[in-house]
């Protein structure tokens, strides 16, 4: 920050460093100049500084939560093309941007073929929820099962399950893409049990419910997992036509 050399300004700068008020420190000169020009009251000037600090903290918290979510790529709901996929209702998706359903611990299930926008919606919804100030974590089903298996082998399973149990929204992608052995299915079941009706879980899958038994290989275990995922859930079916493939065709054969 460029300071005019006033000893009081230097002391303010040092105090802001000590108190960890970066926005106050960075914007003090500009806001003080603006307040003097507009003949603002001291109370208004103080309010402007506090609001600047609060806005900066909110922004930094959002950025931290987005980093912790570990999304593989940036996707926002504003970038989803609802015209290309009429199966998805904009009003339903808009409701999922609000954190109410997450705070209520309700599940979300996205079902559809590859290229229909499931991952885009999953990441976009997760991003919107993280920006409301709630904790979010994205992972694929296979990556989560591998992490749990490694933790089990190292006798850290309880702590890893407990950590996942604290996340407000777990975004689980590629659910049902790979068949799990009985051990993997049981490990995944523990995650759902830990989060049941307390924390929200969103899954994206290309398998209809009737095919989930192939993923888990055990009818009872499959039924128990399906019960936990679908109870009070919001279901979005993205359909079977890949608009990603349509976009590729349009780029290769424009006008056809």
Secondary structure in CASP SS format (residue, H / E / C, confidence):
PFRMAT SS
TARGET T0000
AUTHOR 0000-0000-0000
METHOD secondary structure of the structure
MODEL  1
X C 1.00
X C 1.00
X C 1.00
X C 1.00
X C 1.00
X C 1.00
X H 1.00
X H 1.00
X H 1.00
X H 1.00
X H 1.00
X H 1.00
X H 1.00
X H 1.00
X H 1.00
X H 1.00
X H 1.00
X H 1.00
X H 1.00
X C 1.00
X C 1.00
X H 1.00
X H 1.00
X H 1.00
X H 1.00
X H 1.00
X H 1.00
X H 1.00
X H 1.00
X H 1.00
X H 1.00
X H 1.00
X H 1.00
X H 1.00
X H 1.00
X H 1.00
X H 1.00
X C 1.00
X C 1.00
X C 1.00
X C 1.00
X H 1.00
X H 1.00
X H 1.00
X H 1.00
X H 1.00
X H 1.00
X H 1.00
X H 1.00
X H 1.00
X H 1.00
X H 1.00
X H 1.00
X H 1.00
X H 1.00
X H 1.00
X H 1.00
X H 1.00
X H 1.00
X H 1.00
X H 1.00
X H 1.00
X H 1.00
X H 1.00
X H 1.00
X H 1.00
X H 1.00
X H 1.00
X H 1.00
X C 1.00
X C 1.00
X C 1.00
X C 1.00
X C 1.00
X C 1.00
X C 1.00
X H 1.00
X H 1.00
X H 1.00
X C 1.00
X C 1.00
X C 1.00
X C 1.00
X C 1.00
X C 1.00
X C 1.00
X C 1.00
X C 1.00
X C 1.00
X H 1.00
X H 1.00
X H 1.00
X H 1.00
X H 1.00
X H 1.00
X H 1.00
X C 1.00
X C 1.00
X C 1.00
X H 1.00
X H 1.00
X H 1.00
X H 1.00
X C 1.00
X C 1.00
X C 1.00
X C 1.00
X E 1.00
X E 1.00
X E 1.00
X E 1.00
X E 1.00
X C 1.00
X C 1.00
X C 1.00
X C 1.00
X C 1.00
X H 1.00
X H 1.00
X H 1.00
X H 1.00
X H 1.00
X H 1.00
X H 1.00
X H 1.00
X H 1.00
X H 1.00
X H 1.00
X H 1.00
X H 1.00
X C 1.00
X C 1.00
X C 1.00
X C 1.00
X C 1.00
X E 1.00
X E 1.00
X E 1.00
X E 1.00
X E 1.00
X H 1.00
X H 1.00
X H 1.00
X H 1.00
X H 1.00
X H 1.00
X H 1.00
X H 1.00
X H 1.00
X H 1.00
X H 1.00
X H 1.00
X H 1.00
X C 1.00
X C 1.00
X C 1.00
X H 1.00
X H 1.00
X H 1.00
X H 1.00
X H 1.00
X H 1.00
X H 1.00
X H 1.00
X H 1.00
X C 1.00
X C 1.00
X C 1.00
X E 1.00
X E 1.00
X E 1.00
X E 1.00
X E 1.00
X E 1.00
X E 1.00
X C 1.00
X C 1.00
X C 1.00
X C 1.00
X C 1.00
X C 1.00
X H 1.00
X H 1.00
X H 1.00
X H 1.00
X H 1.00
X H 1.00
X H 1.00
X H 1.00
X H 1.00
X H 1.00
X H 1.00
X H 1.00
X H 1.00
X H 1.00
X C 1.00
X C 1.00
X C 1.00
X C 1.00
X E 1.00
X E 1.00
X E 1.00
X E 1.00
X E 1.00
X E 1.00
X C 1.00
X C 1.00
X C 1.00
X H 1.00
X H 1.00
X H 1.00
X H 1.00
X H 1.00
X H 1.00
X H 1.00
X H 1.00
X C 1.00
X C 1.00
X H 1.00
X H 1.00
X H 1.00
X H 1.00
X H 1.00
X H 1.00
X H 1.00
X H 1.00
X H 1.00
X H 1.00
X H 1.00
X H 1.00
X C 1.00
X C 1.00
X C 1.00
X E 1.00
X E 1.00
X E 1.00
X E 1.00
X E 1.00
X E 1.00
X C 1.00
X C 1.00
X C 1.00
X H 1.00
X H 1.00
X H 1.00
X H 1.00
X H 1.00
X H 1.00
X H 1.00
X H 1.00
X H 1.00
X H 1.00
X C 1.00
X C 1.00
X C 1.00
X C 1.00
END
